[in-house]
Amino acid sequence: MRILNPYFIQEASFKLIGLPRNNGQMGRGNIPTLGTVAITMALHNCDEVAVAGFGYNMSTPHAPLHYYEKIRMSAIKESWTHNISKEKEFLMKLVKSGVIQDWTNGICGAGC
């Protein structure tokens, strides 16, 4: 099973998150992040799904985007490929409904 299987990318983009189809062209806000694609694949293959380190806190633009690199949080706002606000809504729904567990409270903070 490959995580970059187009099925999981399309399901995450269009069926689950509801990103725009853009006449079949990928880009311009309709490509999900790899993390969301991984969660989509895990939901198909695992009995339980728990995540750690997810969530983009836009109120801290100078914080690291990922733990393994020096790119800052503000860089994701400039992304033309991802729609972070739509992804965050989707991930919050998953956490609130108990479909996934958020072990580090990065998706909803203390609000879920």
MDTraj code that builds the backbone (N, CA, C; nanometers):
import mdtraj as md
import numpy as np

residues = "MET ARG ILE LEU ASN PRO TYR PHE ILE GLN GLU ALA SER PHE LYS LEU ILE GLY LEU PRO ARG ASN ASN GLY GLN MET GLY ARG GLY ASN ILE PRO THR LEU GLY THR VAL ALA ILE THR MET ALA LEU HIS ASN CYS ASP GLU VAL ALA VAL ALA GLY PHE GLY TYR ASN MET SER THR PRO HIS ALA PRO LEU HIS TYR TYR GLU LYS ILE ARG MET SER ALA ILE LYS GLU SER TRP THR HIS ASN ILE SER LYS GLU LYS GLU PHE LEU MET LYS LEU VAL LYS SER GLY VAL ILE GLN ASP TRP THR ASN GLY ILE CYS GLY ALA GLY CYS".split()
xyz = np.array([
    [0.0857, -0.1174, 0.0000],
    [0.0000, 0.0000, 0.0000],
    [0.0897, 0.1229, 0.0000],
    [0.0710, 0.2082, -0.0961],
    [0.1499, 0.3314, -0.1042],
    [0.0664, 0.4474, -0.0534],
    [0.1262, 0.5316, 0.0302],
    [0.0540, 0.6468, 0.0854],
    [0.0205, 0.7476, -0.0245],
    [0.1021, 0.7553, -0.1285],
    [0.0752, 0.8523, -0.2340],
    [-0.0146, 0.7967, -0.3437],
    [-0.0845, 0.6903, -0.3138],
    [-0.1827, 0.6356, -0.4054],
    [-0.2833, 0.7478, -0.4380],
    [-0.3075, 0.7743, -0.5656],
    [-0.3996, 0.8831, -0.6025],
    [-0.5379, 0.8701, -0.5386],
    [-0.5805, 0.7483, -0.5095],
    [-0.7113, 0.7308, -0.4470],
    [-0.7194, 0.8054, -0.3147],
    [-0.6175, 0.7910, -0.2302],
    [-0.6194, 0.8552, -0.0982],
    [-0.6077, 1.0067, -0.1103],
    [-0.5308, 1.0523, -0.2067],
    [-0.5170, 1.1967, -0.2267],
    [-0.6510, 1.2559, -0.2714],
    [-0.7164, 1.1911, -0.3674],
    [-0.8454, 1.2409, -0.4153],
    [-0.9528, 1.2304, -0.3081],
    [-0.9537, 1.1216, -0.2330],
    [-1.0542, 1.1078, -0.1281],
    [-1.0359, 1.2150, -0.0216],
    [-0.9125, 1.2380, 0.0204],
    [-0.8868, 1.3421, 0.1193],
    [-0.9272, 1.4785, 0.0645],
    [-0.8890, 1.5081, -0.0589],
    [-0.9163, 1.6392, -0.1182],
    [-1.0642, 1.6674, -0.1362],
    [-1.1303, 1.5798, -0.2092],
    [-1.2639, 1.6110, -0.2570],
    [-1.3761, 1.5536, -0.1717],
    [-1.3635, 1.4288, -0.1283],
    [-1.4722, 1.3667, -0.0522],
    [-1.4724, 1.4095, 0.0934],
    [-1.3550, 1.4147, 0.1562],
    [-1.3502, 1.4392, 0.2995],
    [-1.3348, 1.5863, 0.3355],
    [-1.2399, 1.6540, 0.2745],
    [-1.2154, 1.7948, 0.3087],
    [-1.3076, 1.8872, 0.2303],
    [-1.3420, 1.8488, 0.1084],
    [-1.4289, 1.9325, 0.0257],
    [-1.3552, 2.0432, -0.0455],
    [-1.2329, 2.0168, -0.0871],
    [-1.1559, 2.1175, -0.1596],
    [-1.2112, 2.1324, -0.3011],
    [-1.1861, 2.2467, -0.3645],
    [-1.2395, 2.2681, -0.4996],
    [-1.1743, 2.1765, -0.6019],
    [-1.2518, 2.1349, -0.7006],
    [-1.1996, 2.0439, -0.8035],
    [-1.1183, 2.1163, -0.9104],
    [-1.1393, 2.2438, -0.9295],
    [-1.0630, 2.3239, -1.0265],
    [-1.0569, 2.2577, -1.1644],
    [-1.1705, 2.2114, -1.2126],
    [-1.1791, 2.1474, -1.3444],
    [-1.0782, 2.0343, -1.3625],
    [-1.0522, 1.9603, -1.2556],
    [-0.9628, 1.8455, -1.2625],
    [-0.8157, 1.8753, -1.2511],
    [-0.7811, 2.0023, -1.2346],
    [-0.6404, 2.0376, -1.2223],
    [-0.6023, 2.0497, -1.0756],
    [-0.4925, 1.9842, -1.0391],
    [-0.4449, 1.9907, -0.9020],
    [-0.3606, 2.1166, -0.8840],
    [-0.3730, 2.1760, -0.7696],
    [-0.3028, 2.2997, -0.7387],
    [-0.4031, 2.4047, -0.6992],
    [-0.3579, 2.5204, -0.6661],
    [-0.4454, 2.6314, -0.6278],
    [-0.5403, 2.5945, -0.5151],
    [-0.4843, 2.5394, -0.4064],
    [-0.5641, 2.5152, -0.2868],
    [-0.6402, 2.3854, -0.2807],
    [-0.6099, 2.2911, -0.3685],
    [-0.6851, 2.1661, -0.3610],
    [-0.5973, 2.0416, -0.3445],
    [-0.4767, 2.0601, -0.2965],
    [-0.3896, 1.9470, -0.2675],
    [-0.3773, 1.9338, -0.1158],
    [-0.4192, 1.8210, -0.0603],
    [-0.4090, 1.8051, 0.0850],
    [-0.2637, 1.7858, 0.1271],
    [-0.2332, 1.8194, 0.2516],
    [-0.0992, 1.7942, 0.3027],
    [-0.0776, 1.6438, 0.3143],
    [0.0460, 1.6035, 0.3157],
    [0.0790, 1.4622, 0.3271],
    [0.0256, 1.4046, 0.4583],
    [0.0228, 1.4851, 0.5629],
    [-0.0313, 1.4379, 0.6902],
    [-0.1784, 1.4011, 0.6811],
    [-0.2562, 1.4822, 0.6123],
    [-0.3982, 1.4530, 0.5970],
    [-0.4194, 1.3311, 0.5079],
    [-0.3366, 1.3157, 0.4060],
    [-0.3447, 1.1964, 0.3216],
    [-0.3114, 1.0727, 0.4054],
    [-0.2113, 1.0829, 0.4918],
    [-0.1734, 0.9698, 0.5776],
    [-0.2865, 0.9333, 0.6731],
    [-0.3536, 1.0322, 0.7278],
    [-0.4676, 1.0050, 0.8159],
    [-0.5784, 0.9359, 0.7378],
    [-0.6050, 0.9811, 0.6159],
    [-0.7068, 0.9192, 0.5316],
    [-0.6741, 0.7726, 0.5067],
    [-0.5481, 0.7441, 0.4736],
    [-0.5073, 0.6060, 0.4512],
    [-0.5197, 0.5250, 0.5798],
    [-0.4798, 0.5819, 0.6919],
    [-0.4880, 0.5108, 0.8197],
    [-0.6329, 0.4785, 0.8559],
    [-0.7247, 0.5681, 0.8260],
    [-0.8657, 0.5425, 0.8555],
    [-0.9187, 0.4233, 0.7763],
    [-0.8616, 0.3976, 0.6598],
    [-0.9015, 0.2822, 0.5787],
    [-0.8415, 0.1520, 0.6300],
    [-0.7271, 0.1598, 0.6955],
    [-0.6507, 0.0394, 0.7258],
    [-0.6349, 0.0068, 0.8735],
    [-0.6731, 0.0965, 0.9616],
    [-0.6474, 0.0761, 1.1042],
    [-0.7775, 0.0810, 1.1838],
    [-0.7800, 0.0059, 1.2922],
    [-0.8967, 0.0082, 1.3807],
    [-0.9029, 0.1366, 1.4616],
    [-0.7877, 0.1908, 1.4983],
    [-0.7790, 0.3154, 1.5734],
    [-0.6715, 0.4028, 1.5101],
    [-0.6957, 0.5327, 1.5113],
    [-0.5978, 0.6268, 1.4567],
    [-0.5730, 0.7352, 1.5608],
    [-0.4468, 0.7539, 1.5957],
    [-0.4057, 0.8597, 1.6879],
    [-0.2950, 0.9389, 1.6210],
    [-0.2967, 1.0693, 1.6399],
    [-0.1951, 1.1557, 1.5802],
    [-0.1247, 1.2347, 1.6891],
    [-0.0050, 1.2775, 1.6590],
    [0.0726, 1.3626, 1.7494],
    [0.1469, 1.4648, 1.6652],
    [0.1487, 1.5869, 1.7112],
    [0.2217, 1.6914, 1.6410],
    [0.1486, 1.7529, 1.5236],
    [0.0195, 1.7265, 1.5105],
    [-0.0581, 1.7856, 1.4015],
    [-0.1128, 1.9209, 1.4437],
    [-0.1450, 2.0024, 1.3454],
    [-0.2078, 2.1307, 1.3706],
    [-0.1156, 2.2448, 1.3336],
    [-0.1721, 2.3464, 1.2732],
    [-0.0970, 2.4651, 1.2354],
    [-0.1488, 2.5811, 1.3181],
    [-0.0667, 2.6291, 1.4095],
    [-0.1048, 2.7420, 1.4934],
    [-0.0610, 2.8697, 1.4245],
    [-0.1534, 2.9346, 1.3553],
    [-0.1221, 3.0542, 1.2783],
    [-0.0968, 3.1771, 1.3660],
    [-0.1258, 3.1660, 1.4942],
    [-0.0991, 3.2797, 1.5835],
    [0.0480, 3.2854, 1.6245],
    [0.1260, 3.1851, 1.5832],
    [0.2704, 3.1845, 1.6118],
    [0.3469, 3.1724, 1.4803],
    [0.3521, 3.2813, 1.4022],
    [0.4112, 3.2733, 1.2681],
    [0.5598, 3.2397, 1.2664],
    [0.6310, 3.2639, 1.3763],
    [0.7749, 3.2375, 1.3778],
    [0.8097, 3.0998, 1.4343],
    [0.7079, 3.0236, 1.4766],
    [0.7320, 2.8883, 1.5271],
    [0.7696, 2.7971, 1.4100],
    [0.8429, 2.6897, 1.4380],
    [0.8771, 2.5964, 1.3298],
    [0.7520, 2.5313, 1.2716],
    [0.7508, 2.5148, 1.1406],
    [0.6381, 2.4486, 1.0738],
    [0.6384, 2.2996, 1.1046],
    [0.7558, 2.2390, 1.0978],
    [0.7737, 2.0975, 1.1300],
    [0.8859, 2.0857, 1.2323],
    [0.8881, 1.9780, 1.3051],
    [0.9920, 1.9592, 1.4063],
    [1.1290, 1.9321, 1.3447],
    [1.1341, 1.8939, 1.2181],
    [1.2577, 1.8478, 1.1576],
    [1.3223, 1.9477, 1.0619],
    [1.2684, 2.0692, 1.0528],
    [1.3273, 2.1668, 0.9609],
    [1.3141, 2.3075, 1.0162],
    [1.3702, 2.4037, 0.9459],
    [1.3725, 2.5414, 0.9965],
    [1.2686, 2.6324, 0.9318],
    [1.1842, 2.5791, 0.8457],
    [1.0792, 2.6599, 0.7832],
    [0.9806, 2.7032, 0.8918],
    [0.9347, 2.8262, 0.8829],
    [0.8465, 2.8840, 0.9850],
    [0.6986, 2.8639, 0.9499],
    [0.6145, 2.8740, 1.0526],
    [0.4698, 2.8560, 1.0385],
    [0.4116, 2.9500, 0.9338],
    [0.4647, 3.0692, 0.9232],
    [0.4120, 3.1669, 0.8270],
    [0.4224, 3.1170, 0.6831],
    [0.5128, 3.0242, 0.6554],
    [0.5298, 2.9741, 0.5189],
    [0.4053, 2.9014, 0.4695],
    [0.3319, 2.8368, 0.5580],
    [0.2135, 2.7613, 0.5145],
    [0.1016, 2.8560, 0.4700],
    [0.0996, 2.9765, 0.5244],
    [-0.0012, 3.0743, 0.4810],
    [0.0226, 3.1173, 0.3369],
    [0.1474, 3.1118, 0.2948],
    [0.1826, 3.1525, 0.1596],
    [0.1650, 3.0397, 0.0589],
    [0.1341, 2.9204, 0.1068],
    [0.1204, 2.8042, 0.0194],
    [0.0013, 2.8219, -0.0731],
    [0.0221, 2.7992, -0.2010],
    [-0.0879, 2.8067, -0.2972],
    [-0.1451, 2.6683, -0.3252],
    [-0.0809, 2.5647, -0.2730],
    [-0.1279, 2.4289, -0.3000],
    [-0.2216, 2.3764, -0.1918],
    [-0.2004, 2.4160, -0.0670],
    [-0.2784, 2.3640, 0.0449],
    [-0.3819, 2.4649, 0.0924],
    [-0.4928, 2.4145, 0.1429],
    [-0.5953, 2.4982, 0.2059],
    [-0.5995, 2.4565, 0.3531],
    [-0.5144, 2.5190, 0.4319],
    [-0.4949, 2.4792, 0.5705],
    [-0.6203, 2.5002, 0.6543],
    [-0.6943, 2.6053, 0.6286],
    [-0.8154, 2.6290, 0.7092],
    [-0.9184, 2.5181, 0.6867],
    [-0.9360, 2.4735, 0.5621],
    [-1.0297, 2.3634, 0.5341],
    [-0.9799, 2.2324, 0.5951],
    [-0.8499, 2.2094, 0.5886],
    [-0.7940, 2.0878, 0.6490],
    [-0.8127, 2.0887, 0.7995],
    [-0.7909, 2.2045, 0.8607],
    [-0.8052, 2.2134, 1.0061],
    [-0.9501, 2.1855, 1.0466],
    [-1.0468, 2.2392, 0.9718],
    [-1.1883, 2.2104, 0.9989],
    [-1.2150, 2.0600, 0.9920],
    [-1.1625, 1.9952, 0.8898],
    [-1.1800, 1.8513, 0.8719],
    [-1.1193, 1.7745, 0.9892],
    [-0.9958, 1.8074, 1.0259],
    [-0.9291, 1.7372, 1.1353],
    [-1.0000, 1.7615, 1.2689],
    [-1.0510, 1.8820, 1.2887],
    [-1.1256, 1.9112, 1.4114],
    [-1.2519, 1.8256, 1.4191],
    [-1.3199, 1.8081, 1.3074],
    [-1.4389, 1.7223, 1.3053],
    [-1.4038, 1.5795, 1.3428],
    [-1.2916, 1.5294, 1.2902],
    [-1.2491, 1.3938, 1.3228],
    [-1.2207, 1.3779, 1.4719],
    [-1.1546, 1.4769, 1.5303],
    [-1.1221, 1.4706, 1.6728],
    [-1.2490, 1.4831, 1.7564],
    [-1.3320, 1.5818, 1.7255],
    [-1.4542, 1.6047, 1.8036],
    [-1.5492, 1.4857, 1.7993],
    [-1.5533, 1.4167, 1.6860],
    [-1.6437, 1.3023, 1.6743],
    [-1.5806, 1.1727, 1.7255],
    [-1.4556, 1.1785, 1.7689],
    [-1.3900, 1.0611, 1.8237],
    [-1.3370, 0.9634, 1.7198],
    [-1.3304, 1.0063, 1.5941],
    [-1.2805, 0.9198, 1.4879],
    [-1.1291, 0.9020, 1.5005],
    [-1.0592, 1.0098, 1.5365],
    [-0.9158, 1.0016, 1.5636],
    [-0.8889, 1.0617, 1.7009],
    [-0.7758, 1.0267, 1.7572],
    [-0.7316, 1.0848, 1.8833],
    [-0.6159, 1.1799, 1.8541],
    [-0.6145, 1.2921, 1.9214],
    [-0.5077, 1.3911, 1.9061],
    [-0.4275, 1.3929, 2.0357],
    [-0.3193, 1.3193, 2.0404],
    [-0.2446, 1.3005, 2.1646],
    [-0.1728, 1.4263, 2.2125],
    [-0.1455, 1.5214, 2.1234],
    [-0.0733, 1.6418, 2.1653],
    [-0.1590, 1.7679, 2.1607],
    [-0.2892, 1.7531, 2.1351],
    [-0.3831, 1.8656, 2.1306],
    [-0.3406, 1.9759, 2.0337],
    [-0.2726, 1.9396, 1.9261],
    [-0.2304, 2.0387, 1.8291],
    [-0.3396, 2.0798, 1.7331],
    [-0.4397, 1.9955, 1.7145],
    [-0.5468, 2.0244, 1.6183],
    [-0.6478, 2.1203, 1.6784],
    [-0.6945, 2.0930, 1.7967],
    [-0.7975, 2.1768, 1.8578],
    [-0.7473, 2.2562, 1.9775],
    [-0.6250, 2.2352, 2.0163],
    [-0.5799, 2.2967, 2.1409],
    [-0.6567, 2.2319, 2.2546],
    [-0.7018, 2.3076, 2.3479],
    [-0.7820, 2.2530, 2.4582],
    [-0.9308, 2.2575, 2.4247],
    [-0.9662, 2.2975, 2.3001],
    [-1.1054, 2.3198, 2.2641],
    [-1.1855, 2.2014, 2.2150],
    [-1.1290, 2.0845, 2.1994],
    [-1.2048, 1.9690, 2.1495],
    [-1.2566, 1.8822, 2.2620],
])
top = md.Topology()
chain = top.add_chain()
for i, resn in enumerate(residues, 1):
    res = top.add_residue(resn, chain, resSeq=i)
    for name in ("N", "CA", "C"):
        top.add_atom(name, md.element.get_by_symbol(name[0]), res)
traj = md.Trajectory(xyz[None], top)
